[in-house]
Amino acid sequence: MSQAEAEIKRFQRYPGTREPEWVPVPKWIRVSLGNEIVADSRRVMLMRGRPPVYYFPREDVRTELLTPSEHTTHAAGKGEATYWHVEAGGEVAENGAWAFENSPDEAPPGLAETIAFEWRAMGAWFEEEEEVRVHPRDPYTRLDGVHSSRHVRVAIAGQTVAETQCPVLLSETGLPVRYYVRKTDVRMDLLAPTDHVTHCPYKGAASHYSAVIGDEVVENIAWTYPFPNPEFFKIKDLVAFYSERLEDFFVDGERQPKPQTPWT
């Protein structure tokens, strides 16, 4: 499934709020392929959702690098998306760009004059002079990390793996609170590092651990940010656990219900 199709399928409105879904981005945004700039704009629009998507004004896109494709998709409220292959720097991203050129009246204003790009198909994305990974940063997403004295205990296969009264609580819009624990409060002898790495556009790259308790292995159940983005230095080298995959996750003595997330 392409990013455009995923965006169409997963695009979510924000019930109960007045937050706009189609917003201007007050940043300089660039996207490259094969180390060649394909689009360069200070007037990008953002379609909010999971994930958010940048839409570039057509005049800020190097359209000579686009070759029409026969692929199309349809989105309610936005119309039919036509696609292009993107070729730059000796690389080709098939169906790497799309536009809703004949969008209906109810579509976001100006949508028909914009072009979007398949995030993962392109080489690199930049906000100002910083490279951005995974997806655009949503200006309506907020992350807060605070020191706490809550009692947190994590047990796996009946064995306490982490227990602390000085976690860092990280709150992120749309996601459950994450409890980050210093390694001295974690049974690191029960965790084995893996090659699995995930990327967050806000926090950076996370390394993962599997829990190994006797003959039981729970793969990639915990993660840490050894080199987080500067804004989140509070969680550097701390360990967090996927509470949505654990039966025994306690805060202040109360077992926590499993949240529903993309990692459930």
KEKE-3310 file (N, C-alpha, C; in steps of 0.2 Angstrom, whole numbers, plus 5000, padded with zeros to 4 digits):
npx = (5004:5003:5010:5001:4989:4988:4987:4974:4966:4968:4967:4962:4949:4947:4938:4927:4936:4942:4953:4961:4962:4969:4983:4994:5012:5024:5038:5053:5053:5060:5063:5072:5079:5090:5100:5097:5087:5070:5058:5055:5051:5043:5030:5022:5008:5000:4992:4984:4984:4986:4998:5004:5004:5014:5010:5015:5016:5012:5021:5032:5038:5049:5043:5048:5055:5045:5036:5021:5010:5000:4993:4980:4971:4957:4949:4938:4930:4941:4943:4949:4966:4980:4995:5013:5029:5044:5060:5077:5093:5098:5090:5074:5058:5044:5028:5029:5024:5009:4993:4978:4970:4958:4949:4935:4922:4921:4933:4949:4954:4964:4970:4970:4980:4992:5006:5010:5022:5027:5033:5042:5048:5056:5072:5077:5071:5069:5067:5069:5086:5087:5086:5072:5064:5053:5039:5031:5032:5019:5011:5001:5004:5009:5023:5028:5040:5041:5049:5045:5038:5031:5026:5032:5031:5036:5033:5037:5033:5031:5042:5050:5055:5058:5058:5054:5054:5056:5053:5053:5040:5033:5022:5012:5003:4989:4994:4997:5003:5021:5032:5048:5062:5077:5092:5098:5087:5082:5081:5094:5101:5091:5087:5090:5099:5094:5093:5084:5078:5069:5061:5057:5049:5050:5058:5069:5080:5077:5084:5081:5076:5075:5066:5072:5068:5072:5066:5058:5055:5052:5050:5058:5052:5055:5063:5075:5082:5097:5104:5095:5085:5089:5079:5074:5082:5080:5076:5086:5095:5087:5075:5060:5044:5034:5018:5006:5008:5010:5005:5007:5009:5012:5006:5009:5004:4993:4987:4989:4977:4978:4983:4976:4986:4996:5006:5000)
npy = (4994:5011:5027:5037:5030:5024:5036:5040:5030:5030:5043:5054:5063:5075:5073:5083:5093:5110:5110:5114:5104:5106:5114:5128:5128:5135:5135:5131:5119:5105:5092:5078:5067:5055:5063:5075:5090:5090:5096:5112:5123:5137:5138:5127:5116:5107:5091:5086:5071:5053:5046:5063:5073:5082:5095:5102:5118:5118:5126:5126:5114:5103:5100:5095:5083:5074:5060:5055:5043:5028:5025:5027:5034:5035:5047:5051:5066:5072:5068:5061:5054:5058:5051:5052:5046:5048:5055:5057:5062:5050:5040:5032:5034:5025:5030:5040:5053:5062:5070:5079:5084:5087:5091:5090:5103:5103:5100:5103:5120:5125:5113:5107:5113:5108:5097:5081:5070:5053:5048:5038:5034:5044:5052:5060:5072:5088:5100:5117:5117:5105:5087:5077:5063:5048:5055:5070:5083:5087:5102:5102:5092:5088:5086:5081:5080:5075:5074:5062:5055:5044:5027:5014:4998:4985:4969:4953:4938:4934:4939:4953:4966:4979:4993:5007:5023:5035:5039:5046:5054:5053:5062:5062:5069:5060:5047:5034:5038:5037:5028:5031:5023:5024:5015:5009:5005:4995:4978:4974:4963:4954:4959:4959:4967:4971:4971:4979:4995:5010:5025:5041:5056:5067:5063:5055:5042:5025:5012:4994:4982:4964:4954:4942:4928:4915:4902:4909:4922:4938:4948:4963:4972:4983:4999:5012:5028:5032:5043:5055:5068:5085:5091:5082:5077:5073:5060:5052:5038:5031:5018:5012:5003:4993:4995:4991:4978:4971:4961:4964:4978:4991:5005:5015:5005:5000:4989:4993:4996:4989:4999:5004:5005:5009:4999:4989)
npz = (5000:4995:5002:4999:4998:5010:5018:5013:5018:5031:5035:5048:5055:5068:5080:5091:5093:5087:5080:5065:5050:5038:5036:5035:5034:5043:5038:5030:5018:5011:4999:4993:4980:4976:4980:4974:4974:4974:4977:4984:4996:5004:5007:5011:5013:5026:5027:5040:5050:5052:5045:5045:5030:5019:5007:4992:4984:4967:4959:4966:4964:4955:4941:4929:4933:4934:4928:4920:4928:4926:4937:4949:4963:4974:4985:4997:4998:4993:4980:4964:4964:4954:4948:4948:4942:4949:4945:4948:4951:4946:4952:4954:4959:4959:4956:4965:4967:4969:4965:4968:4956:4951:4962:4972:4977:4990:4995:5003:5003:4989:4987:4974:4968:4972:4976:4982:4990:4991:5006:5010:4999:4994:4995:5005:5018:5023:5036:5037:5041:5046:5045:5043:5049:5046:5046:5043:5055:5066:5069:5079:5088:5103:5114:5130:5143:5160:5176:5189:5204:5204:5208:5198:5191:5182:5176:5169:5163:5176:5183:5190:5180:5179:5191:5199:5207:5202:5188:5171:5164:5149:5139:5124:5111:5107:5110:5123:5139:5142:5152:5157:5163:5173:5169:5180:5188:5181:5177:5168:5165:5161:5149:5132:5119:5103:5085:5081:5076:5078:5072:5077:5072:5081:5093:5089:5085:5091:5100:5103:5115:5119:5130:5140:5149:5157:5147:5140:5128:5124:5111:5107:5117:5124:5124:5120:5119:5114:5109:5109:5100:5104:5111:5119:5129:5142:5142:5138:5136:5145:5149:5141:5141:5131:5135:5130:5127:5138:5152:5165:5171:5181:5190:5203:5211:5204:5192:5175:5162:5145:5133:5116:5102:5088:5090:5097)
capx = (5000:5007:5008:4995:4983:4987:4984:4967:4963:4969:4966:4957:4947:4949:4931:4927:4940:4942:4959:4961:4965:4973:4986:5000:5018:5028:5045:5056:5053:5063:5063:5077:5079:5097:5104:5095:5081:5064:5053:5058:5045:5042:5023:5019:5002:5000:4986:4985:4981:4991:5003:5003:5007:5016:5008:5019:5013:5015:5026:5039:5040:5052:5039:5052:5057:5040:5033:5014:5009:4993:4990:4976:4967:4951:4948:4931:4931:4947:4943:4954:4973:4984:5002:5019:5035:5049:5067:5081:5100:5100:5086:5067:5053:5038:5022:5032:5021:5002:4990:4971:4970:4951:4946:4928:4921:4922:4940:4953:4956:4970:4972:4971:4986:4998:5008:5013:5027:5028:5038:5047:5051:5061:5079:5078:5067:5072:5063:5075:5092:5087:5083:5066:5062:5047:5034:5031:5030:5012:5011:4996:5006:5013:5026:5030:5043:5042:5051:5039:5039:5026:5029:5031:5034:5035:5034:5037:5034:5031:5048:5050:5060:5059:5054:5056:5050:5058:5052:5051:5034:5032:5015:5012:4996:4986:4997:4997:5009:5026:5036:5055:5065:5084:5094:5100:5081:5080:5085:5097:5103:5085:5086:5095:5099:5092:5095:5078:5078:5063:5063:5052:5051:5051:5063:5075:5081:5076:5086:5076:5078:5070:5066:5074:5067:5071:5065:5053:5058:5047:5054:5058:5047:5058:5067:5079:5085:5104:5105:5088:5085:5091:5073:5071:5088:5078:5075:5092:5098:5082:5071:5053:5042:5027:5013:5001:5010:5011:4999:5009:5012:5009:5008:5006:5001:4987:4988:4987:4974:4982:4981:4976:4990:4999:5010:4997)
capy = (5000:5017:5031:5040:5025:5024:5042:5040:5025:5031:5050:5055:5070:5076:5075:5086:5099:5114:5111:5113:5098:5108:5120:5131:5126:5141:5132:5130:5112:5102:5084:5076:5060:5054:5069:5081:5093:5089:5101:5117:5128:5140:5139:5120:5115:5100:5088:5082:5064:5048:5051:5069:5073:5088:5096:5108:5122:5115:5130:5125:5107:5102:5095:5091:5077:5069:5057:5053:5036:5026:5023:5032:5032:5040:5049:5054:5073:5075:5067:5056:5056:5055:5049:5052:5043:5054:5052:5062:5059:5043:5036:5032:5033:5024:5032:5044:5059:5062:5076:5079:5089:5089:5090:5093:5109:5102:5098:5109:5126:5125:5106:5105:5116:5106:5090:5077:5064:5047:5049:5033:5033:5049:5051:5064:5077:5093:5106:5121:5114:5098:5081:5074:5056:5045:5059:5077:5085:5090:5107:5101:5087:5091:5081:5084:5075:5077:5070:5060:5051:5038:5020:5010:4992:4981:4962:4949:4931:4933:4942:4960:4968:4986:4995:5014:5029:5042:5039:5052:5053:5057:5063:5064:5069:5054:5041:5034:5041:5032:5029:5030:5021:5024:5008:5006:5002:4990:4971:4974:4956:4951:4962:4958:4972:4968:4975:4983:5002:5014:5032:5046:5063:5071:5061:5052:5034:5021:5005:4990:4976:4959:4951:4934:4926:4907:4900:4914:4928:4943:4952:4970:4974:4989:5003:5017:5033:5033:5049:5058:5075:5089:5093:5076:5075:5070:5053:5049:5031:5028:5012:5012:4997:4993:4993:4988:4971:4968:4960:4966:4985:4994:5012:5017:4999:4998:4987:4997:4993:4989:5004:5003:5009:5005:4994:4984)
capz = (5000:4995:5007:4998:4999:5018:5020:5012:5022:5039:5037:5053:5058:5075:5083:5098:5093:5082:5076:5058:5047:5032:5039:5032:5038:5042:5038:5024:5017:5005:4998:4988:4978:4973:4982:4970:4977:4969:4979:4988:4997:5010:5007:5011:5017:5029:5029:5047:5050:5054:5046:5042:5023:5016:5000:4990:4978:4961:4956:4970:4962:4949:4937:4924:4935:4935:4922:4922:4929:4925:4944:4952:4969:4975:4992:4999:5000:4989:4973:4962:4964:4949:4950:4943:4944:4951:4943:4950:4953:4944:4955:4951:4964:4955:4959:4970:4968:4967:4966:4967:4952:4950:4968:4972:4980:4998:4996:5006:4998:4986:4986:4967:4965:4976:4974:4988:4988:4995:5010:5011:4992:4993:4998:5012:5019:5027:5039:5038:5040:5050:5042:5047:5047:5047:5043:5045:5062:5066:5074:5084:5092:5109:5118:5137:5147:5166:5181:5193:5209:5204:5208:5192:5191:5175:5177:5163:5165:5183:5185:5190:5176:5181:5197:5201:5210:5199:5181:5167:5161:5142:5136:5117:5109:5103:5112:5130:5143:5142:5158:5156:5169:5172:5169:5187:5191:5177:5177:5162:5164:5158:5143:5127:5114:5096:5079:5079:5077:5076:5072:5079:5070:5087:5098:5086:5084:5097:5100:5106:5119:5120:5137:5140:5155:5156:5140:5137:5125:5122:5107:5106:5121:5127:5119:5123:5115:5116:5106:5107:5098:5110:5115:5124:5133:5148:5141:5135:5140:5150:5146:5142:5139:5127:5140:5127:5125:5144:5157:5172:5171:5187:5192:5210:5213:5200:5185:5170:5156:5139:5128:5109:5099:5082:5092:5101)
cpx = (5004:5005:5002:4988:4982:4985:4977:4963:4963:4968:4960:4955:4948:4942:4932:4932:4939:4948:4958:4965:4970:4976:4992:5006:5023:5036:5047:5057:5056:5063:5068:5076:5086:5101:5102:5088:5076:5059:5056:5053:5045:5034:5019:5013:5003:4993:4987:4981:4987:4993:5001:5006:5008:5013:5011:5015:5016:5021:5033:5041:5044:5049:5042:5055:5052:5037:5026:5014:5002:4990:4986:4973:4961:4950:4942:4933:4937:4947:4948:4961:4976:4991:5007:5025:5040:5056:5072:5088:5101:5095:5079:5063:5046:5032:5024:5029:5014:4999:4982:4969:4963:4947:4939:4928:4923:4929:4944:4955:4963:4973:4974:4977:4992:4999:5011:5017:5026:5034:5044:5051:5056:5067:5079:5073:5070:5067:5069:5081:5092:5083:5077:5065:5055:5041:5035:5029:5023:5012:5006:4998:5011:5017:5029:5034:5044:5044:5045:5042:5034:5030:5027:5035:5032:5037:5033:5038:5034:5037:5048:5056:5062:5055:5058:5051:5052:5058:5052:5045:5034:5025:5016:5005:4994:4989:4997:5004:5014:5030:5043:5058:5073:5086:5096:5093:5078:5084:5088:5099:5097:5083:5092:5094:5097:5094:5089:5079:5072:5065:5056:5054:5053:5057:5069:5075:5081:5079:5082:5080:5073:5071:5067:5074:5066:5071:5061:5057:5052:5051:5053:5052:5049:5062:5070:5081:5092:5106:5099:5090:5086:5085:5071:5077:5086:5077:5081:5094:5093:5078:5064:5050:5035:5022:5007:5002:5011:5005:5001:5013:5008:5011:5005:5002:4995:4989:4985:4983:4979:4979:4981:4981:4992:5003:5007:4998)
cpy = (5006:5022:5035:5036:5025:5030:5043:5036:5027:5039:5051:5062:5070:5078:5078:5092:5104:5115:5110:5107:5100:5114:5122:5129:5132:5139:5131:5122:5110:5095:5083:5069:5060:5060:5075:5083:5092:5094:5105:5122:5131:5141:5132:5120:5108:5097:5084:5075:5059:5044:5058:5069:5081:5089:5103:5111:5119:5119:5129:5117:5107:5097:5092:5084:5072:5067:5054:5045:5034:5025:5029:5029:5037:5041:5053:5061:5076:5073:5061:5059:5053:5055:5051:5048:5049:5051:5058:5059:5052:5038:5037:5030:5032:5026:5036:5050:5058:5069:5075:5085:5091:5088:5093:5100:5109:5100:5104:5114:5125:5118:5105:5108:5114:5098:5087:5072:5059:5047:5044:5032:5038:5048:5054:5070:5082:5099:5111:5117:5107:5093:5079:5067:5054:5049:5066:5078:5089:5095:5107:5095:5090:5085:5084:5078:5078:5072:5068:5056:5045:5032:5016:5004:4988:4974:4958:4942:4930:4936:4949:4962:4975:4989:5002:5018:5035:5041:5046:5050:5057:5056:5065:5063:5063:5047:5040:5037:5035:5033:5026:5029:5021:5016:5005:5003:4997:4984:4971:4967:4952:4954:4961:4963:4968:4973:4980:4990:5005:5021:5036:5053:5068:5069:5058:5045:5030:5014:5001:4984:4971:4957:4944:4932:4918:4906:4904:4920:4932:4948:4959:4973:4981:4993:5009:5022:5035:5040:5053:5065:5079:5091:5088:5073:5071:5062:5049:5043:5028:5023:5013:5005:4998:4991:4990:4981:4968:4967:4964:4973:4989:5001:5014:5011:4996:4995:4991:4993:4994:4994:5001:5007:5005:4999:4988:4977)
cpz = (5000:5001:5006:4999:5007:5021:5019:5016:5029:5040:5042:5054:5065:5079:5090:5098:5087:5078:5069:5055:5041:5034:5035:5037:5037:5043:5031:5023:5011:5005:4992:4986:4974:4974:4978:4973:4971:4971:4984:4989:5004:5011:5007:5015:5020:5030:5035:5046:5053:5048:5043:5035:5021:5009:4998:4984:4972:4958:4960:4969:4956:4944:4932:4926:4936:4928:4924:4923:4927:4932:4946:4958:4970:4983:4993:5001:4996:4982:4971:4962:4958:4951:4945:4946:4945:4949:4944:4952:4952:4948:4953:4957:4960:4959:4965:4972:4966:4969:4965:4963:4950:4956:4968:4977:4988:5000:5000:5001:4995:4985:4979:4965:4969:4974:4980:4985:4993:4999:5010:5004:4990:4997:5005:5012:5024:5030:5041:5036:5044:5046:5046:5044:5049:5044:5046:5052:5062:5071:5080:5089:5097:5113:5125:5141:5154:5171:5186:5199:5210:5205:5202:5193:5185:5177:5170:5165:5172:5187:5185:5186:5177:5187:5199:5204:5207:5191:5178:5163:5154:5139:5129:5115:5105:5105:5120:5133:5143:5148:5156:5162:5168:5173:5175:5190:5186:5177:5170:5160:5161:5151:5138:5121:5107:5091:5077:5081:5074:5076:5073:5076:5075:5091:5095:5085:5090:5096:5104:5110:5119:5127:5136:5147:5155:5149:5136:5134:5122:5118:5107:5110:5125:5122:5123:5118:5117:5114:5104:5104:5104:5114:5120:5127:5139:5148:5139:5140:5145:5145:5147:5139:5135:5132:5137:5125:5132:5148:5163:5172:5176:5188:5198:5212:5209:5193:5180:5164:5150:5134:5121:5106:5092:5083:5096:5098)
residu = (MET:SER:GLN:ALA:GLU:ALA:GLU:ILE:LYS:ARG:PHE:GLN:ARG:TYR:PRO:GLY:THR:ARG:GLU:PRO:GLU:TRP:VAL:PRO:VAL:PRO:LYS:TRP:ILE:ARG:VAL:SER:LEU:GLY:ASN:GLU:ILE:VAL:ALA:ASP:SER:ARG:ARG:VAL:MET:LEU:MET:ARG:GLY:ARG:PRO:PRO:VAL:TYR:TYR:PHE:PRO:ARG:GLU:ASP:VAL:ARG:THR:GLU:LEU:LEU:THR:PRO:SER:GLU:HIS:THR:THR:HIS:ALA:ALA:GLY:LYS:GLY:GLU:ALA:THR:TYR:TRP:HIS:VAL:GLU:ALA:GLY:GLY:GLU:VAL:ALA:GLU:ASN:GLY:ALA:TRP:ALA:PHE:GLU:ASN:SER:PRO:ASP:GLU:ALA:PRO:PRO:GLY:LEU:ALA:GLU:THR:ILE:ALA:PHE:GLU:TRP:ARG:ALA:MET:GLY:ALA:TRP:PHE:GLU:GLU:GLU:GLU:GLU:VAL:ARG:VAL:HIS:PRO:ARG:ASP:PRO:TYR:THR:ARG:LEU:ASP:GLY:VAL:HIS:SER:SER:ARG:HIS:VAL:ARG:VAL:ALA:ILE:ALA:GLY:GLN:THR:VAL:ALA:GLU:THR:GLN:CYS:PRO:VAL:LEU:LEU:SER:GLU:THR:GLY:LEU:PRO:VAL:ARG:TYR:TYR:VAL:ARG:LYS:THR:ASP:VAL:ARG:MET:ASP:LEU:LEU:ALA:PRO:THR:ASP:HIS:VAL:THR:HIS:CYS:PRO:TYR:LYS:GLY:ALA:ALA:SER:HIS:TYR:SER:ALA:VAL:ILE:GLY:ASP:GLU:VAL:VAL:GLU:ASN:ILE:ALA:TRP:THR:TYR:PRO:PHE:PRO:ASN:PRO:GLU:PHE:PHE:LYS:ILE:LYS:ASP:LEU:VAL:ALA:PHE:TYR:SER:GLU:ARG:LEU:GLU:ASP:PHE:PHE:VAL:ASP:GLY:GLU:ARG:GLN:PRO:LYS:PRO:GLN:THR:PRO:TRP:THR)
# end
